[in-house]
Amino acid sequence: MPRVHTYDALVVGAGGAGLMASLYLGRHPGVRTAVVSKLYPTRSHTGAAQGGIGASLGNMDADGDRPEWHTYDTVKGSDYLGDQDAIEVMCKDAPDVVYELEHMGLPFSRTPEGRIAQRRFGGHTKRFGEEAVRRSCYAASRTGHAILQTLYQQCVRHDVQFFNEYHVVDLLIEDGACRGLVALELATGDLHVFRAKAVLLATGGHGRVWEITSNAVTLTGDGLALVARKGLPLEDLEFYQFHPTGIYRMGILITEGVRGEGGILRNSEGERFMERYAPNMKDLASRDVVSRAIYKEIRAGKGIDGKRYVHLDATHLGREVIEKKLTEIADFCRTYLGIDPVETPIPVQPTAHYAMGGIPTNVDGQVLADETGTVVRGLYAAGEAACVSVHGANRLGTNSLLDLVVFGRRAGDHMAEYCANADLEPIGEEPTAAAHERIERLRNREGGERAADIRAEMQHLMMESVSVFRTGELLEEARDRLAELAERVDHISIDDKGHEYNLDLTEAWETRGMVELARVITECALNRTESRGAHSREDFPKRDDENWLKHSFAYLRDGKIDIAYKPVTITRFQPKERVY
Amino acid sequence: MDVAFTIRRYQPEVREDPYYETFKFEAEPTDRVLDGLNHIKWHMDGTLALRRSCQHGICGSDAMRINGKNGLACKTLLQDVGAEVTIEPLMGFPVLKDLIVDVDPFFEQFKKVKAYLINDGPEPDRERLQSPEEAARYGDTSKCIMCGACTGSCPSFWPGSGFIGPAAVVQAHRFMFDSRDEGNEERAAALDGRDGVWACRTVFNCTKACPVGIQVTRAIGEVKRALTWDGS
C-alpha cells in the first residue's frame, strides 16, 4: 500500500513562485502546508536568473518611475497579447514585493545613498516609450540566486515542510476539483499519495524541448504535461522566448544586463547592427526583436567567421563594471570560453529561454478549465509554468522574477483562504494505479529505444523548425515527425531496473511529457497564421489583430490537439504598431 | 580526444560493495566533466546515478571529487583535468547511489546556525538603507551555492566529528556581517563551540574547493574573530 500524507495545501516545485507561495501559506497556522519538489529547493532554476527584477522604484532617475509606465512597456513588449488587467496588477504590486524581498534580507546591489541599485533593461522606458529607464533591481549578475536563497532562508526560518526529490507523476482530479497528487520518492522508488484541499503547480519551464537552451536539464515541463493529460487546456504555447545572448553552442545565458550596462552586439563587419533594426532602443529593444535581428545577420552571412553567432562586445565597459556588476558573466566567459570579456567580445547566439505560455490561470493563480474562465477548484499554478497572461507574446527582461514573486504571493494567499473554507474531499480507491502501471511497464520493457535518442531528435527538430522563425511547411513536417516520436516514446526501454534513485526512469518519464508538449507547441504555432512577439511566421509576417488578438487554449484529447480561443483583456492601451 | 572516466560506483540494490568502473569514449577538450557523465548515462549505462540541474555552476547539484579534488562537474573542463579522470562522490557524506550522497544532514546545519536574516524590528515603508561598503562586508559569502564542495574537502569534517562544516559557517557569516541583521547572539550557540568554528584547523582545502571563489577560510577567520572580540 502506498503511504498517504494529508495536508491542506501542497506546493509542487520549490523555485521562486513555489517558495513565495509557501511562505504566504505558512502565515496561516491553520493551513497545513508541504512543498513537494523533484529537486532540493536551492537547485531550482530561479537561481540562474541574472539581470534583475523589474519595479518602478525610481531610485536612479531624477524624474522617477511609475507603475503605469511599467505597465505600458509590458503591454507593448507582449505585442498586445498580454491581459492588461493582470499586467496592471503585476506592475502595481512590483515595488511592494521588491521591498518585501529586501526586508527578508535579499542582498541587493546598492546606490551610494544605500538604496536598491537599478539598471536599464530591454524594453523598459519612461513616459510611455520616450527613453530608457533604470528599473531593474539587481544583485550583481546573480539576482535569481539571491531571490532563491532569500526565500529558502525564510522557509527554513519558518519551518516550511519539504518533501525533496519527490517527482510528481499524477494529479488527483475528480468532479472538477483537485484533491491531491501522486509522487515518486526518488530515494526509494515508492509511490506516495498526497491528499490536500488545494495544489499549486510551480514546476517551472520547459526549455529542454529545444537543443540550445539556457534552461536546466531538469526543466522538462512536468507540470504542463500533468495538466494536459487531465484534459485541461494549455494557453499560448506557441509563444516561446529565445533570449538573444546565449553562449555559442552551449546556450548558457549571458544576461541582458550586459547590454543594460552598455554592451553592444556586432556582426562580422564589426557593425552595431541593432541600429538598423531598432533605431531608438538599439541593443535594448525587446528580446524577440533582437533575436530575429541576430538570425537575420547570420542568414545574410554576417555571423562571425561565417558561423551561427555574433559578438556581444563589452570591452569598452571597463574592468570595474564587469567585475563588480557582471561578476558571474566574467566567470562564465573564463570558465567555458577561456576569454576575458574585458578584452574579448563574447560569442553569442539566441537560446531557448522562457515560456510565455503555460497553464492558464486568473490573477489569483486559480487554474482555468476552459477558455470561458471556469475554475478548477483547488488547483493553482504560478511562475513560468503558469500563463496569467502577463507576458503575452513576448516577455520583457526582469518581468519573470517579478511574475514569480507577485503571483506566487497572490496564489499563496488565495489558497490559504480557499483551504480555510473548503473540505478535504475523498479520493478514489486506487489513486496510484494508473501511475504504477505506466511506471512498471517502462521499468520492465526490454529491447526498446533509449529515451536519450528520442529526446535528442525532438530537441534538434524543434530547434530547426519551431524556433525563432517559422514557416507553415516546416511546421507541418515537424508535426508529422513529432507524431512519430510520440509513438516511439511508448517503446522506450531503460537500463536501470532498480527502485532507488532510478533517474533513468524519471528521465524517460520526462521525455514522454516533453514530446507531448512539443506536439502542442508545434500545433499552436502552425495554427496561428500571423506574426506576433516571439511567434514569427515567415509566411505570415504581419500581426493580424482582426483575426488573432486572442489566446490559444490547446487541449490534448486522445492523442489529438484541439484549439479554442479566449479574448485578450484590453483596458487602457489599444494595440498599435510596435516600434523600438 | 579519447578519454577514460573511472567512476566509483555504488549500486546497493545490485551489489553490496562499492567498485570502480572505467568508461572510454570520445570527447572534446572543451567539454565539461558533466558532459562526459551525461554521455555515459545517456549512451553507455543508464544506471549511472548523479545529481545535476543547471549545468553551469549556479545550482550546486553536481559537486564531486574529480581526480581527488572537489569541484562541480559542470564547471570543470576536460582540458583542465586530462584524459584520465577519476570521479568519486564527496567525502564525508554518506553515499546513497553512485555519485549521489545524503545531503540532508548538510542542509540541517543551515538551520542550526540560523542562516537567515533575523530582524524583528518594524519594517520601513521602503527598503532598509545599506551602503555599498556595508553590502561588500558579506558580498563574498552571499555567493554561496550550498554545493558542499568545501565541507566535503574539510579534514575536520571527514571523521564524522559533528563539525558543522565550512559551508554552514559561510552561511552564518553572510548574515553576521549584514548590517540589517540582529541575530548574532542567537547564532553564537551553534558557532562558538567545539563543533562550531573552532573545529576549523585552517587547512584552506575549503577555499581551494569553492567553485564560486569564496574566500572560505578568511570568512571562518572573521567569524572566529567576531565571536572572540565583539560579537559582530
HADDOCK unambig.tbl for C-alpha pairs under 7 A between the chains (distance, minus, plus):
assign (segid A and resid 42 and name CA) (segid B and resid 59 and name CA) 6.58 0.50 0.50
assign (segid A and resid 43 and name CA) (segid B and resid 53 and name CA) 6.85 0.50 0.50
assign (segid A and resid 43 and name CA) (segid B and resid 59 and name CA) 4.49 0.50 0.50
assign (segid A and resid 43 and name CA) (segid B and resid 60 and name CA) 6.50 0.50 0.50
assign (segid A and resid 43 and name CA) (segid B and resid 61 and name CA) 6.37 0.50 0.50
assign (segid A and resid 44 and name CA) (segid B and resid 59 and name CA) 6.82 0.50 0.50
assign (segid A and resid 45 and name CA) (segid B and resid 54 and name CA) 6.66 0.50 0.50
assign (segid A and resid 47 and name CA) (segid B and resid 58 and name CA) 6.69 0.50 0.50
assign (segid A and resid 47 and name CA) (segid B and resid 59 and name CA) 6.55 0.50 0.50
assign (segid A and resid 48 and name CA) (segid B and resid 58 and name CA) 6.10 0.50 0.50
assign (segid A and resid 99 and name CA) (segid B and resid 126 and name CA) 5.82 0.50 0.50
assign (segid A and resid 99 and name CA) (segid B and resid 127 and name CA) 5.31 0.50 0.50
assign (segid A and resid 102 and name CA) (segid B and resid 127 and name CA) 6.12 0.50 0.50
assign (segid A and resid 103 and name CA) (segid B and resid 123 and name CA) 6.92 0.50 0.50
assign (segid A and resid 103 and name CA) (segid B and resid 127 and name CA) 6.84 0.50 0.50
assign (segid A and resid 104 and name CA) (segid B and resid 117 and name CA) 6.46 0.50 0.50
assign (segid A and resid 105 and name CA) (segid B and resid 117 and name CA) 5.47 0.50 0.50
assign (segid A and resid 110 and name CA) (segid B and resid 131 and name CA) 6.42 0.50 0.50
assign (segid A and resid 110 and name CA) (segid B and resid 132 and name CA) 5.37 0.50 0.50
assign (segid A and resid 111 and name CA) (segid B and resid 132 and name CA) 6.74 0.50 0.50
assign (segid A and resid 112 and name CA) (segid B and resid 131 and name CA) 6.19 0.50 0.50
assign (segid A and resid 112 and name CA) (segid B and resid 132 and name CA) 6.29 0.50 0.50
assign (segid A and resid 113 and name CA) (segid B and resid 131 and name CA) 6.47 0.50 0.50
assign (segid A and resid 114 and name CA) (segid B and resid 129 and name CA) 4.72 0.50 0.50
assign (segid A and resid 114 and name CA) (segid B and resid 130 and name CA) 4.46 0.50 0.50
assign (segid A and resid 114 and name CA) (segid B and resid 131 and name CA) 4.21 0.50 0.50
assign (segid A and resid 114 and name CA) (segid B and resid 132 and name CA) 6.56 0.50 0.50
assign (segid A and resid 115 and name CA) (segid B and resid 127 and name CA) 6.82 0.50 0.50
assign (segid A and resid 115 and name CA) (segid B and resid 129 and name CA) 5.63 0.50 0.50
assign (segid A and resid 115 and name CA) (segid B and resid 130 and name CA) 6.82 0.50 0.50
assign (segid A and resid 153 and name CA) (segid B and resid 115 and name CA) 6.53 0.50 0.50
assign (segid A and resid 153 and name CA) (segid B and resid 116 and name CA) 4.93 0.50 0.50
assign (segid A and resid 154 and name CA) (segid B and resid 116 and name CA) 6.24 0.50 0.50
assign (segid A and resid 156 and name CA) (segid B and resid 111 and name CA) 6.32 0.50 0.50
assign (segid A and resid 157 and name CA) (segid B and resid 116 and name CA) 6.63 0.50 0.50
assign (segid A and resid 215 and name CA) (segid B and resid 54 and name CA) 6.75 0.50 0.50
assign (segid A and resid 216 and name CA) (segid B and resid 53 and name CA) 5.08 0.50 0.50
assign (segid A and resid 216 and name CA) (segid B and resid 54 and name CA) 3.92 0.50 0.50
assign (segid A and resid 216 and name CA) (segid B and resid 55 and name CA) 6.44 0.50 0.50
assign (segid A and resid 217 and name CA) (segid B and resid 53 and name CA) 5.24 0.50 0.50
assign (segid A and resid 217 and name CA) (segid B and resid 54 and name CA) 6.24 0.50 0.50
assign (segid A and resid 218 and name CA) (segid B and resid 53 and name CA) 5.58 0.50 0.50
assign (segid A and resid 335 and name CA) (segid B and resid 75 and name CA) 6.77 0.50 0.50
assign (segid A and resid 452 and name CA) (segid B and resid 42 and name CA) 5.52 0.50 0.50
assign (segid A and resid 494 and name CA) (segid B and resid 46 and name CA) 6.81 0.50 0.50
assign (segid A and resid 495 and name CA) (segid B and resid 45 and name CA) 6.74 0.50 0.50
assign (segid A and resid 495 and name CA) (segid B and resid 46 and name CA) 5.10 0.50 0.50
assign (segid A and resid 495 and name CA) (segid B and resid 47 and name CA) 5.91 0.50 0.50
assign (segid A and resid 496 and name CA) (segid B and resid 46 and name CA) 6.04 0.50 0.50
assign (segid A and resid 496 and name CA) (segid B and resid 47 and name CA) 4.66 0.50 0.50
assign (segid A and resid 498 and name CA) (segid B and resid 13 and name CA) 6.74 0.50 0.50
assign (segid A and resid 501 and name CA) (segid B and resid 49 and name CA) 6.98 0.50 0.50
assign (segid A and resid 503 and name CA) (segid B and resid 49 and name CA) 6.63 0.50 0.50
assign (segid A and resid 504 and name CA) (segid B and resid 46 and name CA) 5.53 0.50 0.50
assign (segid A and resid 504 and name CA) (segid B and resid 47 and name CA) 6.39 0.50 0.50
